[in-house]
């Protein structure tokens, strides 16, 4: 049965009944929840299916409360023997925030006795998230769950500091780089709840190279936050220097799309911190072996303040002119900017832009084959 047909059929049913001074949910809702549980126990729920089901049924006030009450009574209702809690998290990520204005799907004379208030939704939502976070998150759901939690869900919790232990534990896992997404949540707790996490910049420094594997939309989101972390004048100079050096090293191996974003971040560090200016204008080293920077060391012992940002000079010789233009901040007076809506130039756009300029002549190429210069017959091939 199609979901929309199910929705239309439910509209003609009574969702509640009142007996002996108590309010009960009728079979029209419990049967649906039981059917969903049975389906989840045997099948893997696609992300699109979860979104459609939420949009058509569980986005409405009484159904929203019903699924959270169901999960409170039966925490493993949406679990799957093979995929564990993956189905559960697909639904939790797809469900709207409790502070959104939700309307009832069905009609009932007993709705005045049924608490569908925002306060009630917040309590149910927070209980579900806190309970299931500590049950574990499947590997393929870690990123969407952490992004939902740190970007939106935490802001709805009445006691958001309760997720602090979960986030710190996740950050400090040595076998994963996903902890970089949890740092945003820790930063929120530090700024808003006076949460103490002395290892924040150390964890950020260790996890930062993982950004090279991020899709562009995640990199934009993370670097906007990173820019904020590094903008404070209270950050010690040795920490700023270490991060400037690490970002510069990442620039050397980053693809062109990410490189644009990293250079904008480095540009703001250059403007905000004198130590970065000193590193940038310091005399370049003759070779990599003479660079005092120790990449594997703790940022207190990496000697970044004694090094230079020779990596930026190397970017001036990047194959893409769009990228080299981003390094011009080293030679001009600029104001701090970070556009959260920045969309980096994609690889396809870079290729099309280069192709539109036309191919260069052989004599203008940086590398030539001497045999081709002597024998011009190859031109007729």
DOZA-417189 format. One record per residue: x, y, z of N, C-alpha, C in turn; residue in three letters. Coordinates in steps of 0.02 Angstrom, whole numbers, padded with zeros to 5 digits, always signed. Layout:
BEGIN
XYZXYZXYZAla ...
***
This chain:
BEGIN
+00042-00060+00000+00000+00000+00000+00044+00062+00000Unk +00029+00110-00042+00068+00170-00045+00056+00212+00018Unk +00108+00250+00036+00105+00289+00098+00050+00342+00095Unk +00041+00373+00037-00011+00425+00031-00080+00394+00037Unk -00089+00334+00011-00153+00300+00017-00167+00283+00090Unk -00115+00261+00125-00121+00246+00196-00139+00309+00235Unk -00110+00364+00217-00125+00428+00249-00199+00446+00240Unk -00223+00439+00179-00294+00455+00165-00341+00408+00203Unk -00323+00345+00208-00365+00297+00243-00367+00312+00318Unk -00312+00334+00346-00309+00350+00417-00351+00410+00435Unk -00361+00455+00388-00398+00517+00402-00470+00502+00423Unk -00496+00445+00404-00566+00428+00420-00572+00388+00485Unk -00516+00382+00522-00516+00342+00583-00511+00385+00645Unk -00534+00358+00701-00530+00392+00766-00465+00372+00800Unk -00418+00419+00813-00353+00401+00841-00353+00390+00917Unk -00404+00415+00951-00404+00411+01025-00470+00384+01051Unk -00467+00355+01110-00528+00336+01145-00519+00350+01219Unk -00573+00368+01250-00571+00388+01321-00614+00339+01361Unk -00583+00306+01410-00619+00257+01450-00592+00255+01521Unk -00638+00252+01569-00621+00248+01640-00573+00303+01662Unk -00584+00363+01634-00544+00421+01653-00475+00422+01623Unk -00460+00377+01575-00394+00375+01544-00401+00380+01468Unk -00349+00406+01437-00347+00416+01365-00303+00362+01333Unk -00329+00329+01281-00292+00275+01248-00286+00289+01174Unk -00231+00265+01144-00222+00269+01072-00258+00209+01041Unk -00294+00221+00988-00332+00167+00956-00288+00125+00910Unk -00318+00072+00883-00281+00025+00842-00254+00056+00777Unk -00286+00110+00754-00263+00140+00691-00191+00164+00696Unk -00170+00185+00756-00101+00208+00766-00056+00151+00788Unk -00080+00111+00836-00038+00056+00861-00023+00004+00806Unk -00072-00009+00764-00061-00056+00709-00008-00030+00660Unk -00011+00035+00648+00039+00066+00604+00109+00060+00634Unk +00115+00075+00698+00180+00072+00731+00206+00000+00734Unk +00161-00047+00745+00181-00117+00747+00203-00142+00679Unk +00168-00119+00627+00186-00138+00559+00255-00109+00541Unk +00267-00047+00563+00332-00015+00550+00387-00054+00586Unk +00374-00075+00647+00424-00113+00685+00440-00179+00651Unk +00388-00213+00627+00397-00277+00594+00437-00268+00529Unk +00421-00216+00492+00457-00202+00429+00530-00187+00443Unk +00543-00146+00494+00612-00127+00510+00653-00186+00534Unk +00621-00235+00565+00657-00293+00592+00683-00338+00537Unk +00655-00332+00477+00676-00376+00422+00708-00340+00363Unk +00697-00275+00359+00722-00237+00301+00765-00179+00322Unk +00808-00158+00275+00848-00097+00285+00810-00039+00254Unk +00795+00012+00294+00754+00068+00271+00798+00118+00232Unk +00782+00130+00169+00819+00181+00131+00805+00250+00159Unk +00853+00295+00151+00846+00363+00176+00785+00398+00146Unk +00774+00388+00081+00718+00420+00047+00651+00395+00075Unk +00646+00331+00090+00585+00302+00117+00570+00333+00185Unk +00621+00340+00227+00612+00369+00294+00587+00441+00288Unk +00615+00479+00241+00595+00548+00232+00523+00554+00208Unk +00502+00510+00162+00434+00510+00137+00384+00491+00192Unk +00402+00441+00231+00359+00419+00286+00351+00473+00338Unk +00405+00508+00354+00401+00563+00402+00360+00620+00374Unk +00372+00638+00312+00336+00694+00281+00261+00683+00279Unk +00240+00622+00264+00169+00608+00255+00132+00586+00318Unk +00168+00561+00368+00134+00534+00427+00162+00561+00492Unk +00227+00553+00504+00254+00568+00570+00274+00641+00580Unk +00260+00682+00530+00272+00754+00538+00212+00788+00572Unk +00160+00752+00586+00100+00780+00616+00101+00769+00692Unk +00068+00814+00728+00077+00819+00801+00064+00754+00838Unk +00005+00723+00827-00011+00663+00866+00032+00603+00846Unk +00051+00598+00782+00093+00544+00759+00165+00554+00783Unk +00186+00616+00787+00253+00633+00813+00260+00610+00885Unk +00210+00626+00926+00211+00604+00996+00206+00529+01001Unk +00165+00499+00957+00153+00427+00960+00216+00386+00948Unk +00256+00406+00898+00316+00366+00883+00368+00373+00938Unk +00372+00431+00970+00420+00439+01025+00397+00401+01088Unk +00331+00401+01101+00305+00362+01157+00316+00287+01144Unk +00309+00267+01081+00319+00197+01062+00392+00177+01074Unk +00438+00221+01056+00510+00207+01066+00528+00208+01140Unk +00492+00247+01179+00505+00248+01251+00484+00182+01283Unk +00428+00154+01259+00404+00090+01286+00444+00031+01257Unk +00464+00038+01193+00500-00016+01159+00561+00012+01125Unk +00616+00022+01161+00676+00054+01134+00705+00019+01073Unk +00694-00047+01067+00723-00084+01011+00672-00097+00955Unk +00616-00059+00956+00561-00072+00909+00583-00066+00836Unk +00630-00022+00820+00650-00012+00751+00718-00043+00735Unk +00743-00085+00781+00808-00116+00770+00804-00173+00719Unk +00862-00188+00691+00867-00241+00642+00927-00284+00661Unk +00918-00351+00659+00972-00396+00681+01036-00386+00641Unk +01028-00370+00576+01087-00362+00533+01114-00291+00534Unk +01068-00243+00531+01089-00173+00525+01084-00135+00591Unk +01069-00170+00645+01067-00142+00713+01020-00082+00717Unk +01047-00024+00737+01004+00035+00748+01002+00082+00687Unk +01023+00059+00630+01025+00103+00571+00956+00130+00553Unk +00904+00088+00553+00836+00111+00537+00812+00162+00587Unk +00825+00149+00651+00805+00196+00703+00834+00265+00690Unk +00899+00268+00675+00932+00333+00666+00910+00366+00601Unk +00891+00328+00551+00865+00360+00491+00801+00399+00506Unk +00759+00370+00550+00698+00405+00569+00712+00464+00615Unk +00756+00455+00663+00770+00510+00710+00801+00570+00674Unk +00844+00556+00624+00874+00611+00586+00823+00645+00541Unk +00776+00606+00515+00725+00633+00468+00670+00671+00504Unk +00657+00655+00567+00602+00687+00603+00616+00762+00614Unk +00565+00804+00610+00575+00876+00620+00592+00892+00693Unk +00617+00950+00704+00633+00972+00772+00568+00983+00812Unk +00569+00971+00877+00507+00977+00917+00481+01049+00922Unk +00523+01098+00909+00501+01167+00915+00466+01193+00852Unk +00465+01151+00800+00427+01171+00741+00352+01167+00755Unk +00313+01207+00721+00241+01207+00732+00210+01149+00692Unk +00183+01100+00729+00155+01041+00698+00079+01039+00705Unk +00044+01018+00653-00029+01013+00653-00049+00939+00658Unk -00109+00926+00685-00133+00857+00688-00149+00829+00619Unk -00139+00765+00611-00156+00731+00548-00230+00711+00548Unk -00254+00688+00605-00321+00661+00611-00366+00708+00652Unk -00428+00689+00659-00476+00729+00698-00502+00686+00755Unk -00508+00718+00814-00534+00682+00872-00564+00731+00922Unk -00619+00710+00953-00650+00751+01004-00610+00751+01069Unk -00561+00706+01074-00522+00700+01136-00455+00735+01132Unk -00442+00773+01079-00378+00805+01073-00365+00856+01129Unk -00417+00883+01158-00408+00931+01212-00377+00898+01274Unk -00384+00831+01279-00355+00794+01335-00287+00764+01318Unk -00266+00770+01255-00204+00741+01231-00150+00795+01225Unk -00097+00789+01263-00046+00841+01265-00002+00838+01202Unk -00014+00886+01158+00026+00891+01097+00066+00956+01096Unk +00080+00983+01155+00115+01047+01161+00188+01041+01141Unk +00219+01097+01127+00290+01099+01110+00332+01074+01168Unk +00313+01092+01229+00350+01070+01289+00352+00994+01293Unk +00295+00962+01280+00291+00889+01282+00335+00858+01227Unk +00333+00887+01168+00373+00862+01113+00448+00866+01128Unk +00469+00921+01159+00539+00930+01176+00562+00877+01225Unk +00521+00861+01274+00538+00810+01324+00545+00742+01290Unk +00498+00724+01248+00500+00659+01214+00560+00655+01167Unk +00573+00708+01130+00628+00711+01082+00695+00703+01118Unk +00704+00741+01172+00767+00739+01209+00779+00671+01240Unk +00727+00641+01269+00733+00574+01299+00756+00523+01248Unk +00725+00524+01189+00742+00476+01137+00814+00483+01114Unk +00835+00544+01101+00903+00555+01077+00955+00534+01130Unk +00944+00554+01192+00993+00538+01244+00996+00463+01256Unk +00939+00430+01254+00938+00358+01266+00975+00320+01211Unk +00962+00338+01149+00989+00299+01093+01060+00319+01073Unk +01082+00379+01092+01151+00398+01079+01199+00350+01114Unk +01182+00331+01175+01226+00289+01214+01217+00215+01197Unk +01167+00199+01155+01160+00131+01130+01208+00116+01073Unk +01231+00169+01041+01278+00161+00986+01250+00185+00919Unk +01296+00204+00874+01277+00229+00808+01314+00187+00755Unk +01279+00159+00707+01312+00121+00653+01362+00165+00615Unk +01413+00135+00590+01467+00172+00557+01441+00218+00501Unk +01395+00192+00460+01372+00232+00403+01323+00287+00423Unk +01303+00290+00487+01257+00342+00509+01291+00393+00555Unk +01355+00385+00567+01390+00429+00614+01388+00502+00592Unk +01405+00515+00528+01408+00584+00504+01340+00618+00505Unk +01287+00588+00475+01221+00622+00478+01195+00631+00550Unk +01209+00583+00594+01185+00589+00663+01222+00646+00699Unk +01288+00649+00692+01327+00701+00725+01309+00770+00697Unk +01299+00774+00632+01282+00839+00603+01213+00862+00626Unk +01165+00816+00629+01098+00833+00654+01101+00853+00727Unk +01139+00816+00767+01144+00829+00838+01176+00897+00852Unk +01233+00911+00822+01271+00972+00837+01242+01034+00803Unk +01211+01025+00745+01183+01083+00709+01114+01103+00734Unk +01073+01054+00754+01003+01069+00768+00977+01041+00834Unk +00985+00976+00844+00952+00942+00900+00973+00970+00968Unk +01038+00982+00977+01063+01008+01041+01029+01073+01062Unk +01013+01114+01012+00982+01179+01027+00912+01171+01055Unk +00881+01113+01047+00814+01101+01072+00814+01068+01142Unk +00871+01040+01162+00874+01005+01226+00869+01054+01284Unk +00834+01034+01336+00831+01075+01396+00895+01068+01436Unk +00929+01010+01429+00993+00999+01463+01044+00973+01412Unk +01066+01019+01369+01110+00998+01314+01178+00975+01340Unk +01197+00995+01402+01261+00974+01429+01264+00899+01443Unk +01205+00866+01441+01203+00794+01452+01236+00754+01396Unk +01245+00785+01338+01278+00751+01282+01353+00762+01283Unk +01378+00801+01332+01449+00817+01335+01493+00756+01340Unk +01475+00709+01384+01515+00648+01392+01516+00607+01328Unk +01458+00603+01295+01456+00566+01232+01502+00597+01180Unk +01499+00663+01173+01539+00697+01122+01614+00691+01137Unk +01634+00699+01199+01705+00695+01216+01731+00624+01205Unk +01691+00574+01223+01711+00505+01211+01720+00491+01137Unk +01675+00518+01097+01678+00507+01025+01738+00543+00995Unk +01753+00603+01019+01810+00641+00993+01875+00605+01006Unk +01880+00576+01064+01944+00547+01085+01955+00476+01060Unk +01909+00449+01020+01920+00384+00990+01977+00389+00940Unk +02027+00347+00947+02085+00350+00904+02075+00316+00837Unk +02022+00274+00832+02013+00235+00771+01966+00268+00721Unk +01948+00330+00732+01903+00364+00685+01918+00438+00683Unk +01907+00468+00625+01914+00540+00616+01847+00577+00618Unk +01793+00539+00628+01727+00570+00629+01718+00616+00689Unk +01762+00609+00738+01757+00652+00798+01762+00725+00782Unk +01788+00742+00723+01793+00812+00704+01724+00845+00700Unk +01673+00805+00684+01605+00832+00681+01577+00845+00751Unk +01602+00808+00801+01577+00817+00869+01607+00880+00902Unk +01660+00907+00874+01692+00966+00904+01646+01026+00904Unk +01602+01031+00854+01556+01087+00852+01510+01085+00913Unk +01487+01025+00931+01444+01019+00990+01481+01038+01054Unk +01544+01017+01060+01584+01035+01118+01593+01111+01122Unk +01606+01142+01063+01614+01215+01061+01551+01250+01085Unk +01493+01226+01065+01430+01255+01088+01423+01251+01164Unk +01440+01192+01191+01435+01182+01263+01485+01227+01300Unk +01544+01237+01272+01594+01280+01304+01571+01353+01305Unk +01541+01375+01249+01520+01445+01245+01455+01459+01283Unk +01409+01411+01282+01342+01424+01309+01331+01395+01379Unk +01366+01340+01395+01354+01306+01459+01415+01307+01505Unk +01468+01342+01484+01530+01344+01523+01558+01274+01533Unk +01550+01232+01483+01575+01163+01485+01651+01163+01480Unk +01684+01122+01519+01757+01121+01520+01783+01063+01477Unk +01823+01081+01428+01857+01031+01386+01925+01059+01366Unk +01975+01051+01409+02041+01082+01397+02075+01057+01333Unk +02056+00998+01309+02090+00969+01250+02058+00989+01184Unk +02018+01041+01184+01981+01059+01123+02028+01071+01064Unk +02075+01117+01072+02119+01134+01016+02167+01077+00999Unk +02186+01039+01049+02228+00981+01035+02192+00929+00993Unk +02128+00916+01010+02088+00868+00971+02076+00895+00901Unk +02062+00959+00895+02051+00989+00830+02114+00983+00786Unk +02171+00994+00816+02235+00990+00779+02248+00920+00753Unk +02232+00870+00795+02244+00800+00776+02196+00778+00720Unk +02132+00800+00725+02081+00777+00678+02080+00818+00612Unk +02111+00876+00612+02105+00921+00555+02122+00891+00487Unk +02175+00850+00480+02192+00823+00414+02136+00781+00383Unk +02089+00758+00424+02034+00718+00397+01990+00757+00349Unk +01995+00824+00351+01952+00866+00309+01964+00853+00235Unk +02021+00827+00218+02037+00815+00147+01991+00762+00116Unk +01959+00723+00158+01913+00671+00134+01841+00694+00132Unk +01826+00755+00155+01757+00778+00160+01729+00797+00092Unk +01664+00786+00081+01631+00816+00023+01630+00893+00032Unk +01622+00929-00022+01627+01002-00021+01578+01034+00028Unk +01515+01009+00030+01465+01042+00072+01483+01033+00146Unk +01514+00977+00165+01534+00967+00234+01596+01008+00251Unk +01641+01015+00202+01701+01055+00213+01683+01128+00224Unk +01635+01154+00186+01614+01223+00194+01587+01234+00264Unk +01545+01189+00286+01514+01194+00352+01567+01191+00407Unk +01613+01144+00401+01664+01137+00453+01711+01197+00454Unk +01734+01220+00396+01782+01275+00394+01753+01341+00418Unk +01687+01349+00411+01654+01408+00439+01661+01407+00515Unk +01653+01348+00545+01662+01341+00617+01735+01349+00636Unk +01779+01318+00598+01851+01322+00611+01875+01395+00610Unk +01848+01433+00562+01866+01504+00557+01848+01541+00622Unk +01790+01522+00651+01769+01553+00713+01814+01533+00771Unk +01835+01470+00773+01879+01446+00827+01946+01483+00827Unk +01970+01501+00767+02036+01531+00761+02034+01607+00761Unk +01975+01637+00765+01969+01710+00760+01983+01745+00826Unk +01979+01709+00882+01987+01740+00947+02059+01764+00957Unk +02066+01823+00986+02132+01850+01001+02162+01818+01063Unk +02122+01778+01099+02146+01745+01160+02180+01678+01146Unk +02177+01656+01084+02211+01593+01066+02286+01606+01067Unk +02325+01566+01105+02398+01577+01109+02431+01574+01041Unk +02485+01612+01034+02519+01619+00970+02546+01551+00946Unk +02570+01509+00991+02599+01445+00969+02545+01399+00940Unk +02482+01405+00965+02428+01365+00938+02409+01391+00869Unk +02404+01457+00862+02388+01487+00797+02441+01467+00745Unk +02504+01471+00765+02558+01454+00719+02554+01381+00697Unk +02539+01337+00745+02534+01266+00729+02478+01252+00680Unk +02420+01285+00691+02364+01275+00646+02377+01305+00577Unk +02410+01364+00575+02426+01395+00511+02471+01348+00470Unk +02518+01318+00505+02565+01273+00471+02529+01210+00447Unk +02485+01183+00489+02448+01122+00471+02402+01135+00412Unk +02367+01191+00412+02323+01209+00356+02364+01216+00293Unk +02422+01247+00298+02466+01257+00239+02488+01190+00211Unk +02505+01143+00255+02526+01077+00232+02468+01040+00197Unk +02409+01047+00225+02350+01016+00194+02338+01046+00125Unk +02351+01110+00118+02342+01143+00053+02384+01111-00002Unk +02442+01085+00017+02487+01055-00032+02456+00995-00066Unk +02416+00956-00028+02388+00894-00055+02313+00898-00068Unk +02281+00955-00052+02209+00961-00060+02190+00969-00134Unk +02131+00943-00151+02106+00954-00218+02083+01027-00226Unk +02075+01049-00287+02063+01120-00301+02001+01148-00267Unk +01948+01108-00262+01887+01131-00230+01899+01148-00157Unk +01932+01102-00121+01945+01113-00050+01998+01167-00040Unk +02045+01172-00086+02099+01220-00080+02073+01292-00076Unk +02022+01307-00114+01993+01374-00112+01968+01391-00042Unk +01935+01343-00010+01908+01354+00057+01964+01361+00109Unk +02015+01320+00103+02070+01322+00151+02108+01389+00146Unk +02116+01413+00085+02152+01476+00076+02112+01535+00104Unk +02046+01532+00102+02006+01585+00132+02015+01584+00208Unk +02017+01524+00237+02029+01519+00309+02099+01544+00328Unk +02149+01525+00289+02218+01547+00301+02223+01622+00294Unk +02186+01649+00248+02185+01722+00237+02161+01759+00299Unk +02108+01733+00331+02082+01766+00392+02131+01758+00450Unk +02165+01701+00454+02215+01693+00506+02273+01742+00496Unk +02290+01754+00433+02343+01802+00416+02324+01872+00439Unk +02260+01890+00433+02237+01957+00451+02231+01964+00527Unk +02207+01911+00560+02192+01915+00632+02253+01908+00677Unk +02304+01873+00654+02359+01854+00699+02427+01875+00671Unk +02463+01913+00711+02529+01938+00690+02578+01882+00678Unk +02572+01828+00716+02619+01773+00709+02615+01741+00640Unk +02556+01740+00610+02548+01711+00543+02582+01757+00491Unk +02576+01822+00501+02610+01869+00456+02686+01859+00459Unk +02711+01849+00520+02783+01839+00528+02805+01775+00493Unk +02766+01723+00500+02783+01659+00468+02781+01665+00393Unk +02733+01702+00368+02724+01708+00295+02781+01749+00264Unk +02805+01800+00300+02857+01843+00273+02927+01822+00293Unk +02931+01767+00330+02997+01741+00349+03031+01711+00287Unk +03096+01715+00286+03133+01689+00228+03119+01615+00218Unk +03108+01597+00156+03091+01528+00140+03150+01481+00153Unk +03134+01420+00173+03186+01370+00184+03212+01344+00117Unk +03272+01319+00118+03303+01295+00056+03274+01228+00033Unk +03258+01185+00082+03228+01120+00065+03187+01097+00125Unk +03147+01045+00114+03100+01021+00165+03136+00997+00227Unk +03195+00968+00219+03232+00941+00277+03253+00996+00326Unk +03259+01057+00302+03280+01112+00346+03220+01148+00378Unk +03160+01125+00363+03101+01153+00396+03098+01128+00468Unk +03100+01173+00518+03100+01150+00588+03033+01121+00611Unk +02981+01129+00571+02915+01104+00590+02914+01028+00591Unk +02888+01000+00647+02881+00927+00654+02807+00910+00651Unk +02786+00883+00596+02715+00873+00582+02682+00824+00630Unk +02717+00773+00652+02688+00721+00695+02687+00740+00768Unk +02720+00795+00788+02727+00813+00858+02665+00850+00883Unk +02658+00853+00950+02606+00892+00982+02616+00965+00964Unk +02561+01004+00960+02569+01072+00935+02612+01116+00981Unk +02623+01095+01043+02667+01132+01088+02741+01120+01071Unk +02754+01065+01037+02823+01045+01024+02838+01039+00949Unk +02795+01066+00907+02805+01057+00834+02849+01110+00803Unk +02868+01162+00841+02913+01215+00817+02884+01254+00758Unk +02819+01261+00757+02787+01298+00701+02807+01371+00701Unk +02816+01401+00760+02834+01472+00763+02903+01486+00735Unk +02944+01435+00730+03011+01445+00702+03012+01432+00626Unk +02956+01409+00599+02953+01391+00529+02924+01449+00487Unk +02919+01437+00423+02888+01485+00377+02832+01451+00339Unk +02790+01491+00308+02735+01462+00268+02757+01458+00195Unk +02810+01420+00184+02835+01412+00115+02784+01376+00071Unk +02737+01340+00101+02686+01305+00063+02642+01353+00023Unk +02631+01413+00051+02590+01463+00016+02626+01486-00047Unk +02691+01494-00043+02730+01514-00103+02724+01460-00156Unk +02722+01397-00135+02715+01342-00183+02648+01344-00219Unk +02596+01369-00184+02529+01371-00214+02527+01423-00270Unk +02572+01473-00268+02575+01521-00323+02590+01487-00389Unk +02617+01426-00386+02633+01390-00447+02582+01335-00461Unk +02524+01342-00431+02470+01292-00442+02447+01295-00515Unk +02424+01239-00541+02404+01236-00611+02341+01276-00626Unk +02300+01289-00575+02238+01326-00586+02247+01400-00569Unk +02233+01443-00617+02237+01515-00604+02185+01538-00553Unk +02128+01503-00551+02076+01521-00501+02102+01512-00430Unk +02145+01462-00421+02174+01449-00355+02228+01500-00339Unk +02272+01515-00387+02327+01561-00373+02302+01630-00355Unk +02243+01649-00381+02215+01714-00364+02197+01718-00290Unk +02182+01661-00261+02163+01659-00190+02222+01674-00144Unk +02283+01670-00170+02342+01680-00128+02365+01752-00129Unk +02330+01794-00165+02351+01864-00171+02343+01903-00107Unk +02310+01873-00056+02302+01908+00008+02369+01922+00041Unk +02421+01887+00022+02486+01897+00053+02518+01963+00033Unk +02491+01996-00018+02522+02056-00044+02476+02117-00041Unk +02422+02114-00002+02376+02170+00001+02344+02175+00070Unk +02314+02233+00085+02278+02244+00147+02206+02222+00140Unk +02184+02179+00184+02118+02150+00177+02080+02151+00243Unk +02014+02144+00238+01971+02138+00297+01950+02065+00304Unk +01936+02046+00367+01916+01977+00380+01847+01964+00350Unk +01841+01910+00313+01776+01890+00286+01774+01814+00285Unk +01715+01788+00296+01703+01717+00281+01631+01711+00261Unk +01621+01693+00199+01554+01687+00172+01528+01616+00185Unk +01479+01608+00232+01454+01540+00246+01418+01510+00187Unk +01398+01552+00138+01364+01527+00078+01413+01515+00021Unk +01477+01517+00037+01528+01508-00015+01519+01440-00049Unk +01520+01439-00114+01517+01377-00152+01582+01372-00191Unk +01624+01324-00174+01689+01319-00208+01680+01300-00281Unk +01729+01318-00321+01728+01299-00391+01739+01224-00397Unk +01693+01190-00431+01699+01118-00437+01752+01100-00489Unk +01773+01037-00487+01824+01014-00535+01799+01021-00607Unk +01735+01008-00618+01707+01015-00685+01709+01088-00709Unk +01693+01134-00663+01694+01206-00681+01766+01229-00695Unk +01814+01204-00657+01884+01221-00669+01905+01197-00738Unk +01885+01136-00756+01903+01109-00822+01871+01151-00877Unk +01806+01166-00870+01771+01204-00922+01801+01274-00929Unk +01821+01304-00872+01851+01371-00875+01918+01369-00911Unk +01957+01317-00897+02023+01310-00930+02014+01294-01004Unk +01965+01251-01020+01953+01232-01089+01930+01292-01131Unk +01891+01337-01099+01865+01395-01136+01920+01442-01158Unk +01976+01441-01121+02031+01486-01138+02069+01461-01200Unk +02058+01398-01218+02091+01371-01276+02158+01340-01258Unk +02180+01292-01298+02244+01258-01285+02302+01304-01300Unk +02354+01297-01260+02414+01338-01271+02458+01307-01325Unk +02497+01348-01356+02542+01323-01408+02599+01283-01376Unk +02627+01238-01415+02678+01194-01389+02738+01232-01361Unk +02758+01286-01394+02818+01322-01372+02807+01359-01306Unk +02742+01366-01285+02727+01399-01222+02719+01350-01164Unk +02726+01285-01179+02717+01235-01127+02779+01233-01082Unk +02768+01217-01019+02823+01214-00972+02869+01154-00986Unk +02841+01100-01011+02879+01039-01026+02872+01022-01099Unk +02927+01009-01134+02925+00992-01205+02967+00930-01217Unk +02946+00893-01267+02983+00834-01289+03029+00856-01346Unk +03095+00853-01338+03142+00875-01390+03129+00842-01458Unk +03105+00781-01458+03093+00746-01520+03037+00780-01560Unk +02988+00808-01524+02933+00841-01558+02954+00908-01588Unk +03003+00940-01556+03026+01004-01581+03065+00995-01646Unk +03105+00940-01651+03144+00927-01710+03101+00902-01768Unk +03050+00862-01752+03010+00832-01805+02940+00862-01803Unk +02923+00904-01851+02859+00938-01853+02805+00896-01887Unk +02824+00837-01913+02775+00796-01949+02719+00771-01905Unk +02731+00769-01838+02680+00744-01792+02618+00789-01794Unk +02626+00852-01815+02569+00898-01817+02515+00875-01865Unk +02535+00837-01916+02486+00816-01966+02451+00751-01948Unk +02469+00722-01891+02440+00658-01870+02367+00669-01849Unk 
***
